[in-house]
Each structure stands twice: as C-alpha cells, then as structure tokens.
C-alpha cells in the first residue's frame, strides 16, 4: 500500500488495494440489515467491478486476513470480527434480455431492482417476499420464492455465475460444472460470487394478498387446520404460507394490530382473478377476518403480499423442513410462540411440493426435495440476546422432531456454528471436499449474505 507512485502510475491492483481501508475509516453502513451482531472487520473494500474483488481476495491472502462478504446484511450468520469484509453494494448492475428471458445481475443488486427492470417486458424473477434482499445470497441458499410451487427453487433457474476463488482467480461457471452445483448448494464459504445470470418467467400480474385472523376470536389451531386442509388440495399455480405472531402493543402500529395474536395466510396465484377468488373461498370461511387484501395486482406490487419489515433490526432464525405436517405438533408450536411466550416470535409455515419437489438441476438442492412443509421461526432479539430465544426454539424443534427431515440453509440467521441438518451426509462430504480443494487455508470465513 505504498504511496510512492502517483495514481496514474499505479497498477489496477495497487489502486484497489489503496481503497482497502482500516476499520476506523469505515462508516457504520457496514452493519447492514441485521443489527444483532457486531461487524468489526480490520479492513473493508467496496469494489465496483469483478476485477477488484480478485485484488481484494489476493490482498487478504497476502496479509493473513480472513474474508467475509456482505451485500445487504439480511442473512448474516453471526458476528464479523477482524479480517477483510468485501461490501458488494456498489456492484449493482441489472441487465435484462427480454428475448432470452434472462437477467444478468451483479453481486450487490437487490431483488427490487430486478423486478423493476423485468416488469416492462412482462417478465418476473423468482424472488422471495422482500424486495430489499440481495439476489446472490438468496440464490446461494436455494431461493424459496413466492412462486415456488409453480416454478421451483430459484437456484434451479440460474444459468451462469462468476466466482472468485481463494487464489483470486475468476471462474465462469454454468450448469454441469461441479463447482457450479457446489456454490449454489452451499457455497457461502467457497468464494465470492460477482454476478449471476438468471432465468425470468412470463408473469406480469398475480392474484394475491393475505387473509388474517385474530387468534383471540378464531382458535389458532382451527386456523391452522383449516389452512392445512385447504393447502393440500391446491394446484401448483398457487403458492401459500401461514404466518403467526403476537404484535407488540406499541403506538407505532395500527390500533387493530396492537397486542393481538395474528394469523395470516399469504397467497400468490398465477391464474386468473376469478379462479383465485374461487380457490380462496374456503380460507374466508375459516372465520371472521381481521384483514383481507386478496386482489389482482401487478407483479411490481408482489412485496405487499407478505409486507416484510423494511427497516434494519436484530433477529435470530432457523428453518425446519418437514416430510409431512403433524397438525397437533404445530398447534403446540403456535401455543409455545403465542401470547404466553413472553417474547415476540414469528412462525411461518410454508406449503412446499409442486415444482419444489421436482428433481433439481442443481444437485445440492435435492437433499430434502421430498419435504412437504417448511417451518420458519424468526425471533426478534432484545438486550437479553440469543440465550432465551435459543431456549424457546429448542422447544419448537422438539415439538417438530418426529417429522423433521433437516434444516433449510436459506433461513438460518445468526447461527453460523450449528451446521447439523443443513445437508444430507453425502452432500456434506462432497461440499467439504470441494472446500478443502479450493480453500485449504479457510480464507473465506463464509457467512450467509443477502
């Protein structure tokens, strides 16, 4: 990092290295969306092009620094202490090819950008519920989208990706390459993905929204049973989930939500609105609705279906894949995480199956493709930290254990150290072999990024 040369005389590598700053010179934006865990790297680089990522990786190796990567910080697996943080947010280009129905997406882009770029062409990406989530990290976790039952895992629609490995070398990868499958199946520690090419689908509008119920008016167990019976009869063109949480009693919330145990069924249907109305009639018959936003909407408004919070906050979470649904066990989970829990918990039951159960073109996504349901548990954190949340979640896991297949890597937040259940034994062994070959010194600290 010599200052002896002028900028004109410096090589591209030296110019990039000179932008790798010490922690004291970095603004607090590196905290990202997840605020629970400290982000205190020794160095930070904000590349603007893939070549600079390679320079940063080589710099880290030469100076004995581990490497972590962050786009938006949604999926951070734990604290980042020391080492080099590669912040990819400045690499956010999105280029849509409407003829090929593809989008080339750089490492720091968010799903909202892709949705807006694809919409004028009558196309849509297979994004999740939040437009603020980073594209690359979501895909590395498999990508369970709002149209999952119709089109499958988003990772299965990746056409190509560019990866910088621990030696600073750039690789152009495509389906059929062993490394391509390893990265999409569990590659948070295999390198830095600098761009992806994804397939788009011909969806310009949806019938969707949510129907919510007050748990004090309609028994949560009855909402669950009504939802499960309804979901089991659905066509693949409808993807849905059930979410349950107790809203805090605070002035910032609308009066009808304050302090209530709310259960919401979220719907995304690619068919006609009239057919959507017919399909959701059994939901509306479960009981009096606290809210009903089901309607036809442009795909650019698809984020309103789940209405995820868009402000940074602290949380811990896990995803549990089930072979089938034990309604009594899940009713117990709703009681454990309901008004008597003593803390806020958000439990979401995703109906899987359909195209999500089809054989995936990405080998490492096949491990639990027979799963019929996914329970996602998210716990906002307070000054007490993770310990009480971990105790509550242990009881949730115990209730679901008889039907548990494994854990969903895309929904593990703040628990980097617990890897059991993320992959079957064969996949775990294969990923370990790839990691050992590509990064024997464990340069990449490897935490989930979105």
N, C-alpha and C positions, 0 to 999 in steps of 0.2 A: 504494500500500500504506500509505495514511495511517492513523495511529492516532487521528485527531481525532474520528471518530464512534464511538459505542458499538455493540456488536453488534446491538442492537435497531434502530438507525438505519441500519445498513449495508444496502446492496443485496445481493442474492444474489451478484452478480458480485464485489463487494468482499469478501464473506465467503469466497468460494472463493479469490480472489487472496491473501488473508491466510494461506491454508493452503499456498501455494506456498513451500516452504522452501529455504534455501540448503543446499549440499552438506554443510556441516559439521554440520547439524542432522539429517541423514538417517541412519537406521540402516543396517546393512550388508545388510539383506534385499534391497536392490535388485540385488544380484549375481545372484540367480536361480539356475536350474538349471545354466546354463552358466557355469563358473568360469574359463575360459581368458582372457577378455578383460575389461579394466577397464571399470567402469561409474562414470564420474565426471561426472555432469551438474552444471551450475551450479544448477539448480532441479529440484525434484521435486514433483509433485502426485499425490495419491491420491484421485481423485474417487469419489463414492458414487452419482452419478446422471448421466445423459447431459448435462443442462444444465451441469454443472460441467466437462465435457470441452470444451464450446464456450467457456466462460470461459477455460479454460487455454490453448486454442489462440489466442484473441484476445490474451491476455496475452503469449504468446510472440511473436506478430507485432508487437505494440506495442513490445516490448523487444528486438527483433532477435535472438531466440533460435530456433535450430532445434528441431524436435520429434521425439522418438523415443517409441515406445510399447512397453510390456512387460507381459505377463500373468504367465507363469511363467519366461520366460527360456530355454526349451528351444532355440529356433531362432535365437538371436542371430547376426547376420551379421558381427559384428566388435565392436571396442571402441566405447563410447559416451563421447565426450569433450565436455564442455560442453553447452550448450543446456538444454532442458526435457525431462525424462522424465515421461511420463504412465504411472503404475503403476495398472493397472486391476483389481488383485486384489480390491478391496473391492466391485466391481460383479460379483457372482457369483450373481445370482438365476437359478433354473431353474424354469420353469412348464410342465408337461406338459398338453396337451389330448388325452385318450385317445380322444375321439370323432373328432377331426380327424387323429389320429396325428401330432401336431406337438409341438415343444418350443420355447418362447421362451427364449433363452439370452443372458445378459448378458456383457459383454466379458471379464470376468475369470474366468468359470466354467471348470472343468476337465471332461474327459470322464467321469471317475469320478462326478461329481455327476449328469450327465445319465443315465448308465447306471442309477444307483440310483433316480433319480426315475421313469424309464420302466419299470423292471422290474415293479413291482406291477401294471401294466396289460398285461403280456405283450408289451411293445414294447422296441425297442433302437435306439440311434443307430448311425450308420455311423462309429464311432470307429476310431482306429488301435490300435496294440498297447499303448500306455501310458496308463493312466487319469489320470496326472498332467499330461498335455499340455493346454494351453489350447485351447478349442474354436475360437475365432475365428482364431488364427494358422494352425491346422491347415487350416481351410477355405480361407483365403486362398491356401495353397499347393496347393490342389486336393483334398487329403484322400484318400490311398490307405489304405483301411481293411482290416480283417481279413476283411471280406465283400465285397471289391471286385469279384471276378469275378461275384458274384451280383447286386449292386446298383449297381455302377459307382462313379465318383468321388463322394465325399461332397459336393463343391461343387455337383454337379448336383441335390442334394436340398435346397438352400437355397431357401426360399420367399420370404423377405424379409430385408432388412438395413437397419440405421440407420447412417448415416455422417455424421461431422462433417468438413467440408472446411476448407481453409486459411483461409477467411474467417470461420470459427467457425459457419457455417450448418449446421443439421441437415437431412439428406435421408432420406426414407423411400423405399427402393428395392425393386423387385420384378423378376422375370424379364421380359425385354423392354426394360428400360431400358438404354441404352448404358453408363451408369456402373456399373450392377449387374454386367454382364459384365466390365467392366474391373477392378473391385475384386476379384472372385473369381478372375480370371485372373492378376493380378499386381499387386494394389493395395496392397502394403506401403508405398508412398510416396504414395498418393492421399488419405489421410485417416485418421481414427480410427473404426473400426467399434465402435459402442457396444452393439449387440445384433444377434442373428440369429434368424430363425425357420427351423427345420429340420424336414424330414420324418423320421418314425420308421418302422421296419419291424417287422412282426409276428414277431419272433424272441424266444423266451423261453429257448431252450436250444440247445446245439450238440453235435456230436461233434467233439472236437478235442484238441489237445495237441501233443506232439513225439516224434519218434524220433531219437536221437542216436547217432553212431558215433565211435569213436576212430580218428583218422587214422593212428595207428601200427599199427592192427590191420586196418583196411579202407582200401585206397588211396583218398585223397580224390578222385582222378579217376574212380574207379569209382562212388563215392557220387554224384558229380555226374552221370555218365552215366545211372546208374540212376534218379536223381531226374528228370532231364530227359525220359527216355523215358516215365516214369510220368505226369508232369505233362501231357505233350502229349495224353494220352488222357482227361483228366478232364472231367466235366461242369461246367457253370458254377456249380453249387451248392457246389463245393469250391474254396477259395482256399488257396494254399500258398506257402511260401518255403523256401529253403535258406540257412542261416547257417553261416559258418565262422570260427573264431577260435582262437588259442592262449591258453589261460588262464594267467595268471601263477602261478608256484609260490609261493603265499603261504599262511600258516596260516589266513587267514580263509575260504578256500574248502574245500569238502568234499574229502577225500583223492582221490576218484576223478576229480576235475577238475583238480587241480593240475598245471600244466605240460603238459597234454595239448592236442593239436590236435583240437578237437571240431567235428564237422559235424552240424547238427541240421536236420531237416525239420519245419517247423511247419504244422499243418493246422487249418482251420476249415471244417466241413461242416454245412450246414443241414438235411440229410436225416436219416433215422433211423439210430440207432446200429448196427443190424445191417448196413445198407448201407455205413455208414462203415467198419466192420470189413472188409467185402469189398473196398472200394476201396483200403484201405491195405495189404492183404496183400503187394503187390509191394514196398513200402517195407521191410517187415520181412524180405523175402527178400534184400535187398541184402547183408546180413552180420550178424554178431553185434552186438546193440545195446548201447551203453553205458548208455542210458536209454530208457524208453518210458512216456510219460504219456498216451497216447491213451485217451480215455474220453468218456462223455457228461457234460456239465457244464452248470450254469445259466449264462446269459449274463453274470451278475454275476461269474463266475469267468473270463471270457474273457481277462483280463490274464495269467493263468497260462500261456497258450499260448506267448507269447514271453518272459515273465518278464524284461522290461526292467529295468535297474537303476533304483531309485527315489531314489538319493542324488545330490546335485549333484557334477559332475565336469567336467573340461576335455576338450574334444574338437574335432575338425575333420572335416568330412564333405562328400560330394558324391554325387549320384545320376546315373547314366548310363543313358539309355533306348536299348534295342537293338531293331532291327527283327526280328532272329531271333537264336538262340543259336548261337555258334561254340563248341562244347564244348572244342576244343583251346585256344582263346584263354582261355576261363575257367579251364581247368585250369592254364594258365600263371599266371593271376591268383592262384589258390589257392597255387601254389608261391611266388610273389612275396611274398604276405602271410602265409605259413605260418611254421613254426618257424625258417626261415633269415632272416626279415625283420629280426630284431634289435630289433623293437618290436611292440607289440600293434596288430593291425588286425582290425576286424570287417567281413567281407564278407557281404552278404546278396543273394541272387538271388531277386527276386520274379517269380512267374509272373503275367503280365498276361492280356490277352484277355478273352473273355466280355463282360460288361456294360461293362467298362472300355474296350472298343474301340468301343462304340456311339456314335452321334452324340450329343454332349453338349448339354444345354440352355444351358450356359454357354460362349459362343463361344471364349474363350481357353483352354479345356481341350481343344480339338480339335486343337491343333497337332501332337501326337505320339500321337494315339489309335491309330495303327496299330502302335505299339510292342508287341512280344510279351513283352519281358522288361525288368526294371529291375535294374541292379546298384547297390546302395547300399554305399558304402565309408565307414566311420567309424573314425577314428583317435584314440584317447586321447592327450592331449598331456602331456609332461613338461617338465622345466626347459629342454630344448633348443628348445621352442617349435614353430612351424609348419614351419620350413625343411626338416628331414629328412622330415617327413610329406609335404610337397609334392613332394619328390623321388621318394618311393615311389609316390605317387598318379600322378605323371606317367608312370611305367612301366605302371601299371594302365590309364590312359587309352590309352596307346599300344597295348597288347595288344587293347583292345576297339574301337579306332578304326574298323576296316573295317565294323563292324555298328552303329556309333553313329548314332542319329538326333539326339539332343540331350540336354539335362540336365533333371532333374526339380526344379523350383523348390522343392518342399516338402522336399527333402533336401539343401539347400545350407547348411552350417553353418560360420560363421567365414570366409566368402569373399565378402563383400559386393561387393568390387571387380570380381570376374570374372563378367560377365553374359552372355558369349557362349554361345549354345546353349540359353538358357533359353526362348526363343520363336523361332518362325519369323519371317522378315523382315516379313511383313505384320502379324503380331500386335505385334511390337516397334514398328513405325511407328505403329500405332493407339494403343498404350499411351503412347508418347511424346507424341502429340498430345493425349491426354486429360490427361496430366500437365502439359503446357505451358499448357493452358487453365485447369485447376483450381488449380495451384500454381506459377505462373511464377517466384516467388521461391525455390522449392525449400525451403519452410518445413519439410516433413517429411523428416527425414534418412532415414527409411524402411528399417528393418532387419526381417528376418523375425522374427515373435514367436509364441510358443506358451506 
